[in-house]
Amino acid sequence: MACSSLKILGASWGTADVTAKIWSMVKKNSLFVKAEKATFGPDPMPGHHKSLVVCYLDGSQEPCLAIAKENESINVSLKARYHKDQLSSDWQTEVSAASSRNPGKKETITILGAVWGVKDVTKHARLLVQGSKKEFKQLATNKAWEDGWPRVVKTLVVFYQYSEIPMMSVVRETETMHFVISPPLFILGAAYGLEPVTQQVRDLVKNRQLDLIPNMILPDNWFRNYKSFVMVYQFGDEKPQLFISDEFKKISIRYEQKEQEEVKINPDQLLILGAAYGLNDVTTKVKSSVYENELVTLVNNTLFGDASWKLSSKTLVVVYQYGSSPPVVSITQELKKVEITKILPPTYGGLVDARSLVDNNDIIFLLAVNSKYVTCMPNSDKLGAVAESSSCIEFIIVQPDSLGPFFLKTKSSQVCAVDKDGYLILKDEQEAAPLSLMLMLSTTGKVQLATTDNKFVRLAENDFLKADTTEHFSALTSFQLAIDCCANLQRLPSNDQESPDLWLSFVWQVTEGFFLALGLEPFLHTSSPSIGLLHLIQGNQNANKARLTLREELRLTTSVTKAVSSAIHFLKVLWKEGILWKVFKFVRLQEGVIIYTEIFARVIQVILLPEAEATLLLAGFTTWALQLIDTSKKL
């Protein structure tokens, strides 16, 4: 598919990230901007000369750099039309690559461009990550990069990627630039003093890493008291980690690969993700204080110790969750009672909500961590991960209740059951009761299958499948799911006749257009909009309200930046309401193509990204935003 858009991969003004600002200034595939304070707002480096640096794609096969000193101008325009498959550095090409489903795939850092002051140092930066190096760490000094702008305090700007998302790091002279290949960084909960600050900290995540000094960034909510900063975070699917510091410490969170540890999760029980009393890790003590699935106790030094801040009032911070419900931050002052009582989640989910991932009569294929598909083992009724895709079993979903468990059967009417040793087997319906299963899903697209008695299915010895473990964060319990969707969604009843044709087009553009902007064309079709999709959204009160709100916001704006932000907010509502899976299925595939959950996970990752990281994706959404604005004004 031809692409003719000038794409801004990143931009900096001094030490400030101005990517979104520059992106909004692109007009008719051209950019003209003067590097001056009046354009970019507050001065990030008062009293110092600054440079404006823009990294962009203009149709050539390599990213380009545009650099201007303060009060100079940048003027770039699209050079040629091109095709995506001609662009080796296009971050979207990997999205649909079949090799991305290989768990053993190695990632390396790709340097898109680098600037020291006003000097292009891309070649030198690339030498630092040659081979399979997964880390970039370098001082920003003239000795390391040579002085191209004498007697000026300079910045080092590096544009890079190791996934589908282009990233940018900026540091001042004498500072160290440090970034590593990392899974997505998720802040599960954070507290500062007496207030939860989870969302504020999430917004500070950039390039899948976090840098902050609490008392410099976060508001003082406990005046004249020493405050602790407590955070529970998680890289990808790895075990959640607890971080504790005082309010003055500089915090730098970088990815360090950890060995998988056993984490037992029961979807109906209280899970303590981390706990701190003052500056002490009291997670183990808090876990031992949980009684009958609740935590109710007096917070004092006798119970939790007094090794830190003996003369200061302290807080007990607990980050917890019940089953698959979102993590919650509890903050209790010393000498007060902490009360965390049982609130069961409405559905059985996982790290993210798996509602509507599968529907009755969907056909699925299971792919295990050994890159083999699940099928019946030779000369046995046991199931194992030994097949290539051409010989694996098609499992048909039987789901009596859309919010409850399901079981698997084959075209020959055999059902998936479990034997006395916990092995998964295939039996005729008359011979064995089918095994009831629930789904848990990670944001990276990995699926865990759990039985209704809280056992997870794992890849056991000799590649057999066994339901006998409570481990959740384990490679052996992680599967990929390939789904061939049933088509019964197209026949949803109508409940709204308001401008049906235009609304049909609008809803189609805001959903399918988003998937296409992410580069998912090989997995989608582009036929006429389906009335069932509109009816699905109309049938959900919150989703329908968000649809009408989006229409009004788009009518009142000409800014593509604002349009993209509003549209992604609408998609977040669909996600929270548990219907984004079904929306994806409407525009899912060409005949004979199946969806891997890892493909849909690309959608989840973008929707759940912190704002600072999400802005880096805006460059690919120009056409999508303009179409939405145009259609909304006709409604």
C-alpha positions as CSV (number, residue, x, y, z in Angstrom):
1,M,0.0,0.0,0.0
2,A,1.6,3.3,-1.1
3,C,2.4,5.8,1.6
4,S,2.9,9.5,0.9
5,S,3.0,11.1,4.4
6,L,5.9,13.0,5.9
7,K,6.4,11.2,9.1
8,I,7.9,12.9,12.2
9,L,9.7,10.2,14.3
10,G,10.8,12.6,17.0
11,A,11.8,16.1,17.8
12,S,13.7,18.0,20.6
13,W,14.0,21.7,21.5
14,G,16.9,21.8,23.9
15,T,16.1,19.1,26.4
16,A,12.4,19.2,25.7
17,D,10.5,16.6,23.7
18,V,8.5,18.6,21.1
19,T,7.5,15.7,18.9
20,A,3.7,16.3,19.2
21,K,4.2,20.0,18.6
22,I,6.2,19.4,15.4
23,W,3.9,16.7,14.2
24,S,0.9,19.1,14.4
25,M,2.8,21.7,12.3
26,V,3.1,19.3,9.3
27,K,1.0,20.8,6.5
28,K,0.5,19.1,3.1
29,N,3.5,16.9,3.7
30,S,5.8,19.8,4.4
31,L,7.3,21.3,7.6
32,F,8.4,24.9,8.1
33,V,9.3,25.9,11.6
34,K,11.5,28.6,13.2
35,A,13.6,27.5,16.2
36,E,12.5,30.1,18.7
37,K,11.1,30.4,22.2
38,A,7.8,31.8,20.9
39,T,7.0,28.5,19.1
40,F,7.8,26.0,21.9
41,G,6.7,27.7,25.1
42,P,8.7,27.5,28.4
43,D,12.4,27.6,28.0
44,P,13.9,24.1,28.9
45,M,17.5,25.6,29.2
46,P,17.3,29.2,30.3
47,G,20.4,31.3,29.5
48,H,21.7,28.7,27.0
49,H,21.7,28.4,23.3
50,K,19.4,25.6,22.1
51,S,19.1,23.6,18.9
52,L,15.9,22.2,17.3
53,V,16.4,18.6,16.1
54,V,13.8,16.7,14.0
55,C,14.1,13.1,12.8
56,Y,11.7,12.2,10.0
57,L,10.9,10.0,7.0
58,D,10.3,11.6,3.7
59,G,10.2,8.7,1.3
60,S,13.9,7.6,1.3
61,Q,14.9,4.4,2.8
62,E,16.8,5.9,5.8
63,P,15.5,8.4,8.4
64,C,16.6,12.0,7.9
65,L,17.7,14.6,10.4
66,A,16.9,18.4,10.3
67,I,18.9,20.6,12.7
68,A,18.6,24.3,13.4
69,K,20.3,26.6,15.9
70,E,18.1,28.9,17.9
71,N,16.4,31.6,15.6
72,E,17.2,29.6,12.5
73,S,14.6,27.6,10.5
74,I,13.9,24.1,9.3
75,N,12.1,23.5,6.0
76,V,11.5,20.0,4.8
77,S,9.0,18.4,2.4
78,L,8.1,15.0,1.1
79,K,10.5,13.9,-1.6
80,A,8.8,11.0,-3.2
81,R,6.0,8.4,-2.9
82,Y,7.1,5.1,-1.6
83,H,5.9,1.7,-0.5
84,K,6.2,0.3,3.0
85,D,8.1,-2.7,1.8
86,Q,10.8,-0.4,0.4
87,L,11.4,1.2,3.8
88,S,13.8,-0.8,5.8
89,S,13.6,1.4,8.9
90,D,9.8,1.7,9.0
91,W,8.8,0.8,12.6
92,Q,5.5,-0.7,11.4
93,T,6.9,-3.4,9.2
94,E,7.7,-5.7,12.1
95,V,4.1,-5.6,13.3
96,S,2.9,-8.2,10.8
97,A,6.1,-10.2,10.5
98,A,5.5,-13.9,11.0
99,S,8.8,-14.2,12.8
100,S,7.4,-11.9,15.6
101,R,5.6,-15.0,16.9
102,N,8.8,-16.7,17.6
103,P,9.5,-16.5,21.4
104,G,13.2,-16.9,20.8
105,K,13.5,-13.8,18.5
106,K,16.5,-11.6,19.4
107,E,16.1,-7.8,19.5
108,T,18.8,-5.3,18.8
109,I,18.8,-1.5,19.1
110,T,18.6,0.4,15.8
111,I,19.9,4.0,15.8
112,L,17.7,6.1,13.5
113,G,19.7,9.3,14.1
114,A,21.9,11.1,16.6
115,V,22.9,14.8,17.1
116,W,25.5,16.3,19.4
117,G,24.7,20.0,19.6
118,V,24.2,20.8,15.9
119,K,26.4,18.0,14.6
120,D,25.1,14.8,13.0
121,V,26.8,11.9,14.9
122,T,24.6,9.1,13.7
123,K,27.5,7.0,12.4
124,H,29.3,7.2,15.7
125,A,26.2,6.3,17.7
126,R,25.6,3.3,15.5
127,L,29.1,2.0,16.2
128,L,28.2,1.9,19.9
129,V,25.4,-0.7,19.3
130,Q,27.0,-2.8,16.6
131,G,26.5,-6.6,16.8
132,S,23.9,-7.8,19.3
133,K,24.4,-5.1,21.9
134,K,21.2,-4.4,23.8
135,E,22.3,-1.4,25.8
136,F,23.4,2.2,24.9
137,K,25.3,4.0,27.6
138,Q,27.5,7.0,26.9
139,L,28.6,10.3,28.4
140,A,27.5,13.5,26.7
141,T,30.9,15.2,26.5
142,N,33.1,16.7,23.8
143,K,35.6,14.0,24.4
144,A,33.1,11.3,23.5
145,W,31.4,13.1,20.6
146,E,33.8,15.9,19.5
147,D,32.9,19.6,19.8
148,G,30.8,20.8,16.9
149,W,29.5,23.9,18.7
150,P,32.2,25.5,20.8
151,R,31.5,27.3,24.0
152,V,27.9,26.2,24.1
153,V,26.2,23.8,26.6
154,K,25.0,21.1,24.2
155,T,22.5,18.3,24.2
156,L,22.9,14.8,23.0
157,V,19.8,13.6,21.1
158,V,19.5,10.0,20.0
159,F,16.5,8.6,18.0
160,Y,16.3,4.8,18.1
161,Q,14.0,1.8,18.0
162,Y,14.0,-1.9,19.0
163,S,10.3,-2.5,18.5
164,E,7.6,-0.9,16.4
165,I,7.8,2.3,18.4
166,P,10.4,4.9,17.6
167,M,11.9,6.5,20.7
168,M,14.0,9.5,21.6
169,S,16.4,10.2,24.4
170,V,17.9,13.7,25.3
171,V,20.5,14.6,27.9
172,R,22.5,17.7,28.6
173,E,26.2,18.0,28.4
174,T,28.1,16.1,31.1
175,E,25.1,13.8,31.8
176,T,25.0,10.1,30.8
177,M,22.5,8.8,28.2
178,H,21.4,5.3,29.1
179,F,18.7,3.1,27.6
180,V,18.3,-0.6,27.1
181,I,16.1,-3.0,25.2
182,S,13.1,-3.5,27.4
183,P,9.6,-5.0,27.5
184,P,6.8,-2.4,28.2
185,L,7.1,-0.8,31.7
186,F,3.8,-0.9,33.6
187,I,3.3,1.1,36.9
188,L,0.9,-1.0,38.9
189,G,0.7,1.4,41.8
190,A,2.6,4.3,43.3
191,A,2.2,6.4,46.5
192,Y,3.9,9.6,47.7
193,G,3.3,10.7,51.2
194,L,-0.5,10.5,51.8
195,E,-1.6,10.3,48.2
196,P,-1.7,7.7,45.5
197,V,0.3,9.0,42.4
198,T,-0.1,6.0,40.1
199,Q,-1.3,8.0,37.1
200,Q,1.2,10.8,37.6
201,V,4.1,8.3,37.6
202,R,2.7,6.5,34.6
203,D,2.8,9.7,32.6
204,L,6.5,10.1,33.4
205,V,7.4,6.7,31.9
206,K,9.3,7.4,28.7
207,N,11.2,5.0,26.4
208,R,10.0,2.2,28.7
209,Q,12.1,3.6,31.6
210,L,11.5,6.0,34.4
211,D,13.5,8.9,35.8
212,L,12.3,11.2,38.6
213,I,13.1,12.9,41.9
214,P,9.8,12.7,43.9
215,N,9.9,16.1,45.7
216,M,10.9,17.9,42.4
217,I,8.0,16.4,40.4
218,L,5.2,15.4,42.7
219,P,3.1,17.8,44.8
220,D,3.7,18.1,48.5
221,N,0.6,16.5,50.1
222,W,2.0,16.1,53.6
223,F,3.6,19.4,54.6
224,R,6.6,19.4,57.0
225,N,6.7,15.6,57.1
226,Y,9.4,13.4,55.6
227,K,7.7,11.4,52.8
228,S,8.4,8.0,51.3
229,F,7.9,7.1,47.6
230,V,6.6,3.6,47.1
231,M,6.0,2.0,43.7
232,V,5.2,-1.5,42.3
233,Y,6.1,-1.9,38.7
234,Q,6.3,-4.7,36.2
235,F,8.3,-5.2,32.9
236,G,6.2,-7.1,30.4
237,D,5.0,-10.4,32.0
238,E,7.8,-10.6,34.6
239,K,7.2,-10.7,38.4
240,P,6.1,-7.3,39.8
241,Q,8.8,-5.5,41.7
242,L,8.7,-3.2,44.7
243,F,10.6,0.1,44.9
244,I,11.0,2.3,48.0
245,S,12.9,5.5,48.4
246,D,12.8,8.8,50.3
247,E,11.5,11.9,48.7
248,F,14.9,13.4,47.8
249,K,16.5,10.4,46.0
250,K,16.9,10.4,42.2
251,I,15.1,7.4,40.8
252,S,16.2,5.7,37.6
253,I,14.3,2.5,36.6
254,R,16.0,0.5,33.8
255,Y,15.2,-3.0,32.6
256,E,17.3,-5.8,34.0
257,Q,16.2,-9.2,33.0
258,K,15.1,-11.3,35.9
259,E,14.7,-15.0,36.3
260,Q,11.1,-16.1,36.3
261,E,9.8,-16.6,39.9
262,E,6.9,-18.6,41.0
263,V,3.9,-16.3,41.7
264,K,0.8,-18.0,42.9
265,I,-2.4,-16.3,41.9
266,N,-5.9,-17.3,42.8
267,P,-8.5,-15.2,40.9
268,D,-10.8,-15.1,44.0
269,Q,-8.2,-14.2,46.6
270,L,-6.3,-11.1,47.8
271,L,-2.9,-10.7,46.1
272,I,-0.4,-8.5,47.8
273,L,1.9,-7.1,45.1
274,G,4.1,-5.1,47.4
275,A,4.0,-3.3,50.8
276,A,6.2,-0.7,52.5
277,Y,6.2,0.8,56.0
278,G,8.3,4.0,55.9
279,L,11.4,2.9,54.0
280,N,11.1,-0.8,54.9
281,D,9.9,-3.6,52.7
282,V,7.1,-5.3,54.7
283,T,5.6,-7.3,51.9
284,T,6.1,-10.7,53.7
285,K,4.8,-9.3,57.0
286,V,1.6,-7.9,55.3
287,K,1.0,-11.2,53.4
288,S,1.2,-13.1,56.7
289,S,-1.3,-10.7,58.2
290,V,-4.0,-11.5,55.6
291,Y,-6.8,-13.5,57.2
292,E,-9.7,-15.0,55.3
293,N,-8.9,-13.1,52.2
294,E,-8.8,-9.7,54.0
295,L,-6.3,-7.4,55.6
296,V,-7.5,-5.6,58.8
297,T,-4.9,-4.5,61.3
298,L,-3.6,-1.6,63.3
299,V,-0.5,0.1,61.7
300,N,2.2,0.5,64.3
301,N,5.9,0.0,65.0
302,T,5.2,-3.1,67.1
303,L,3.9,-5.0,64.1
304,F,5.9,-3.5,61.2
305,G,9.1,-2.4,63.0
306,D,10.8,1.0,63.3
307,A,14.1,0.7,61.5
308,S,13.5,3.9,59.5
309,W,12.4,7.4,60.5
310,K,12.1,6.8,64.2
311,L,11.1,10.4,65.0
312,S,8.8,10.8,62.0
313,S,5.3,9.7,61.3
314,K,5.2,6.9,58.8
315,T,2.7,5.3,56.4
316,L,1.9,1.8,55.4
317,V,1.6,1.5,51.6
318,V,0.1,-1.6,50.2
319,V,-0.4,-2.3,46.5
320,Y,-2.8,-5.2,46.0
321,Q,-5.5,-6.7,43.8
322,Y,-8.2,-9.2,43.9
323,G,-7.9,-11.7,41.1
324,S,-7.9,-9.9,37.8
325,S,-9.3,-6.6,39.0
326,P,-7.0,-3.5,38.6
327,P,-4.2,-3.0,41.2
328,V,-5.2,-0.7,44.1
329,V,-3.0,1.5,46.3
330,S,-3.8,1.6,50.0
331,I,-2.2,4.3,52.2
332,T,-2.6,4.2,56.0
333,Q,-1.0,6.5,58.5
334,E,0.8,5.2,61.6
335,L,-1.5,4.3,64.5
336,K,-4.5,4.0,62.2
337,K,-6.2,0.9,61.0
338,V,-5.7,-0.5,57.5
339,E,-8.8,-2.2,56.1
340,I,-8.7,-4.1,52.8
341,T,-11.8,-6.2,52.4
342,K,-12.8,-8.8,49.9
343,I,-14.3,-7.4,46.6
344,L,-14.5,-10.1,44.0
345,P,-13.9,-9.1,40.3
346,P,-17.0,-9.3,38.1
347,T,-15.3,-11.7,35.7
348,Y,-12.3,-14.0,35.6
349,G,-9.6,-12.3,33.6
350,G,-5.9,-11.9,33.7
351,L,-3.3,-9.3,33.6
352,V,-5.7,-7.6,31.2
353,D,-9.4,-8.3,30.7
354,A,-10.0,-11.2,28.4
355,R,-13.7,-10.8,28.0
356,S,-14.9,-11.6,24.4
357,L,-11.5,-12.9,23.4
358,V,-13.2,-16.0,22.2
359,D,-16.9,-16.5,21.3
360,N,-19.0,-19.6,21.0
361,N,-18.1,-21.6,17.8
362,D,-14.7,-19.8,17.3
363,I,-12.0,-22.1,16.1
364,I,-8.7,-21.8,17.9
365,F,-5.2,-23.2,17.7
366,L,-2.8,-23.3,20.6
367,L,0.9,-22.5,20.2
368,A,3.3,-23.4,23.1
369,V,6.5,-21.8,24.2
370,N,8.5,-24.4,22.2
371,S,7.0,-22.9,19.0
372,K,4.9,-26.1,18.4
373,Y,1.2,-26.4,18.0
374,V,-0.9,-28.5,20.4
375,T,-2.3,-31.7,18.9
376,C,-2.9,-35.3,20.0
377,M,0.3,-37.1,20.7
378,P,1.2,-40.1,18.5
379,N,-0.3,-43.4,19.7
380,S,-1.9,-41.6,22.7
381,D,-5.0,-39.7,23.7
382,K,-2.8,-37.1,25.5
383,L,-2.4,-33.6,24.1
384,G,1.1,-32.2,23.5
385,A,2.9,-29.4,21.7
386,V,4.6,-31.3,18.9
387,A,2.8,-30.3,15.7
388,E,3.6,-28.0,12.8
389,S,0.7,-25.7,11.8
390,S,-0.4,-28.0,9.0
391,S,-1.1,-30.9,11.3
392,C,-2.4,-29.3,14.5
393,I,-5.9,-29.9,15.9
394,E,-8.7,-27.3,15.4
395,F,-10.4,-26.8,18.7
396,I,-13.9,-25.4,18.6
397,I,-15.0,-23.2,21.5
398,V,-18.1,-24.2,23.3
399,Q,-19.1,-21.3,25.6
400,P,-22.6,-21.6,27.1
401,D,-22.1,-18.3,29.0
402,S,-20.2,-15.4,27.4
403,L,-18.8,-14.4,30.8
404,G,-18.2,-17.9,32.2
405,P,-16.0,-20.9,31.4
406,F,-15.8,-22.7,28.1
407,F,-14.6,-26.1,26.9
408,L,-12.9,-27.4,23.8
409,K,-14.1,-29.9,21.3
410,T,-12.9,-31.1,17.9
411,K,-14.7,-31.5,14.6
412,S,-14.9,-35.2,15.4
413,S,-16.9,-34.4,18.6
414,Q,-14.1,-35.3,20.9
415,V,-13.7,-33.0,24.0
416,C,-10.7,-31.8,25.9
417,A,-10.6,-33.5,29.3
418,V,-8.1,-34.2,32.1
419,D,-7.0,-37.5,33.4
420,K,-6.2,-38.5,37.0
421,D,-2.6,-37.3,36.7
422,G,-3.6,-33.9,35.4
423,Y,-2.7,-34.5,31.7
424,L,-4.9,-33.0,29.0
425,I,-6.5,-35.7,26.9
426,L,-9.0,-36.0,24.1
427,K,-12.1,-38.3,24.8
428,D,-15.5,-38.9,23.2
429,E,-18.2,-36.8,24.8
430,Q,-19.8,-39.9,26.2
431,E,-16.6,-41.1,27.9
432,A,-15.4,-38.1,29.9
433,A,-16.6,-34.7,31.2
434,P,-15.1,-31.8,29.3
435,L,-12.5,-29.7,31.1
436,S,-13.9,-26.2,32.0
437,L,-11.3,-23.5,31.2
438,M,-10.9,-19.7,31.7
439,L,-8.5,-17.3,30.0
440,M,-5.9,-15.0,31.4
441,L,-4.2,-12.7,29.0
442,S,-1.0,-10.5,29.2
443,T,-0.5,-7.3,27.4
444,T,2.2,-9.0,25.2
445,G,-0.4,-11.4,23.8
446,K,0.5,-14.5,25.8
447,V,-2.5,-16.5,27.1
448,Q,-2.7,-18.6,30.2
449,L,-5.4,-21.3,30.4
450,A,-6.8,-21.9,33.9
451,T,-9.2,-24.6,35.1
452,T,-12.1,-23.6,37.3
453,D,-10.3,-25.1,40.3
454,N,-7.5,-22.6,39.9
455,K,-4.9,-24.8,38.2
456,F,-2.9,-23.5,35.1
457,V,-2.2,-25.5,32.0
458,R,1.6,-25.9,31.4
459,L,4.0,-27.5,29.0
460,A,5.2,-30.5,30.9
461,E,7.9,-33.2,30.3
462,N,8.1,-34.7,26.8
463,D,6.0,-31.7,25.5
464,F,2.7,-33.1,27.1
465,L,0.1,-30.6,28.4
466,K,-0.7,-30.8,32.1
467,A,-3.1,-28.8,34.4
468,D,-1.4,-29.0,37.8
469,T,0.3,-25.8,38.7
470,T,-0.5,-22.5,40.3
471,E,2.4,-20.7,38.6
472,H,1.2,-17.8,36.5
473,F,4.4,-15.9,35.6
474,S,6.1,-18.8,33.9
475,A,7.1,-19.4,30.3
476,L,5.7,-22.9,30.5
477,T,2.2,-21.7,31.2
478,S,2.3,-19.1,28.4
479,F,0.7,-19.9,25.1
480,Q,-0.2,-18.0,21.9
481,L,-3.7,-18.3,20.6
482,A,-4.7,-18.3,16.9
483,I,-8.3,-17.6,16.4
484,D,-10.6,-18.2,13.4
485,C,-13.6,-16.1,14.3
486,C,-17.2,-17.1,13.9
487,A,-19.4,-14.7,12.0
488,N,-22.5,-14.4,14.2
489,L,-21.6,-10.9,15.2
490,Q,-22.9,-9.5,11.9
491,R,-26.5,-10.1,12.9
492,L,-26.8,-7.9,15.9
493,P,-30.2,-6.1,16.2
494,S,-30.4,-2.4,15.5
495,N,-31.5,0.0,18.2
496,D,-30.7,3.4,16.6
497,Q,-31.6,4.8,13.2
498,E,-29.7,8.1,13.6
499,S,-27.8,8.8,10.3
500,P,-27.0,5.1,10.0
501,D,-25.0,5.3,6.8
502,L,-22.7,8.1,8.0
503,W,-22.4,6.6,11.5
504,L,-21.5,3.3,9.8
505,S,-18.6,5.0,8.0
506,F,-17.5,7.0,11.1
507,V,-17.4,4.0,13.4
508,W,-15.6,2.0,10.7
509,Q,-12.9,4.6,10.3
510,V,-12.3,5.1,14.0
511,T,-11.8,1.3,14.5
512,E,-10.5,-0.2,11.3
513,G,-8.6,3.0,10.5
514,F,-6.7,2.7,13.8
515,F,-5.8,-0.9,13.1
516,L,-4.6,0.0,9.6
517,A,-2.5,2.9,11.0
518,L,-0.7,0.4,13.2
519,G,0.3,-1.5,10.1
520,L,-2.0,-4.5,10.6
521,E,-3.2,-4.7,7.0
522,P,-2.2,-8.3,6.4
523,F,-4.7,-9.4,9.1
524,L,-7.6,-7.2,8.1
525,H,-10.1,-6.8,5.3
526,T,-11.3,-3.5,3.9
527,S,-14.8,-4.4,2.7
528,S,-17.9,-2.2,3.3
529,P,-18.6,-1.2,6.9
530,S,-20.7,-3.8,8.8
531,I,-24.0,-2.7,10.5
532,G,-23.2,-5.2,13.2
533,L,-20.2,-3.2,14.3
534,L,-22.3,0.0,14.8
535,H,-25.0,-2.0,16.7
536,L,-22.3,-3.5,19.0
537,I,-21.2,-0.1,20.1
538,Q,-24.7,1.3,20.3
539,G,-25.7,-1.6,22.6
540,N,-23.2,-0.6,25.3
541,Q,-24.2,2.5,27.2
542,N,-20.7,3.8,28.0
543,A,-19.3,3.0,24.5
544,N,-22.3,4.7,22.8
545,K,-21.8,7.8,25.0
546,A,-18.1,7.9,24.1
547,R,-19.1,7.6,20.4
548,L,-21.3,10.7,20.6
549,T,-18.7,12.6,22.6
550,L,-16.0,11.8,20.1
551,R,-18.2,13.1,17.3
552,E,-18.6,16.4,19.1
553,E,-14.9,16.8,19.9
554,L,-14.0,16.1,16.3
555,R,-16.5,18.6,15.0
556,L,-14.9,21.4,17.0
557,T,-11.3,20.8,16.0
558,T,-9.0,21.0,13.0
559,S,-6.0,19.6,14.9
560,V,-4.9,16.1,13.9
561,T,-3.1,15.8,17.2
562,K,-6.3,16.5,19.1
563,A,-8.3,14.2,16.8
564,V,-5.9,11.3,17.5
565,S,-6.0,11.9,21.2
566,S,-9.8,11.9,21.3
567,A,-10.1,8.8,19.1
568,I,-7.6,6.8,21.2
569,H,-9.6,7.8,24.3
570,F,-12.7,6.4,22.6
571,L,-10.9,3.1,21.9
572,K,-9.8,3.0,25.6
573,V,-13.5,3.1,26.5
574,L,-14.2,0.1,24.2
575,W,-11.3,-1.7,25.9
576,K,-12.6,-0.9,29.4
577,E,-16.1,-2.1,28.5
578,G,-14.6,-5.4,27.2
579,I,-15.9,-5.1,23.6
580,L,-12.7,-4.1,21.8
581,W,-12.0,-7.8,21.0
582,K,-15.4,-8.0,19.2
583,V,-14.7,-4.8,17.3
584,F,-11.4,-6.2,16.2
585,K,-13.1,-9.3,14.9
586,F,-15.4,-7.3,12.7
587,V,-12.5,-6.0,10.7
588,R,-10.3,-9.0,11.5
589,L,-9.1,-10.9,8.4
590,Q,-9.2,-12.0,4.9
591,E,-10.6,-15.4,4.0
592,G,-8.5,-18.2,5.5
593,V,-6.3,-16.0,7.7
594,I,-6.3,-16.4,11.5
595,I,-5.5,-13.9,14.2
596,Y,-2.8,-14.4,16.8
597,T,-3.4,-12.9,20.2
598,E,0.1,-11.3,19.8
599,I,-1.2,-9.3,16.9
600,F,-4.1,-7.9,18.9
601,A,-1.7,-7.3,21.8
602,R,-0.1,-4.6,19.5
603,V,-3.4,-2.7,19.7
604,I,-3.5,-3.1,23.5
605,Q,0.0,-1.9,24.0
606,V,-0.7,1.4,22.1
607,I,-4.0,2.0,23.9
608,L,-2.4,1.5,27.3
609,L,0.8,3.4,26.6
610,P,1.6,6.4,28.9
611,E,0.9,9.7,27.1
612,A,4.6,10.6,26.8
613,E,5.3,7.3,24.9
614,A,2.0,7.3,22.9
615,T,2.9,10.7,21.3
616,L,5.7,9.0,19.5
617,L,3.2,7.0,17.5
618,L,1.2,10.0,16.3
619,A,3.3,10.3,13.1
620,G,1.7,7.3,11.5
621,F,-1.9,8.5,12.1
622,T,-2.2,11.6,9.8
623,T,-4.6,10.2,7.2
624,W,-6.7,8.4,9.9
625,A,-7.2,11.7,11.8
626,L,-8.0,13.8,8.8
627,Q,-10.7,11.2,7.6
628,L,-12.3,11.2,11.1
629,I,-12.4,15.0,11.2
630,D,-14.0,15.2,7.7
631,T,-16.6,12.5,8.4
632,S,-17.6,14.0,11.8
633,K,-18.4,17.3,10.2
634,K,-20.9,15.6,7.9
635,L,-22.8,13.9,10.8
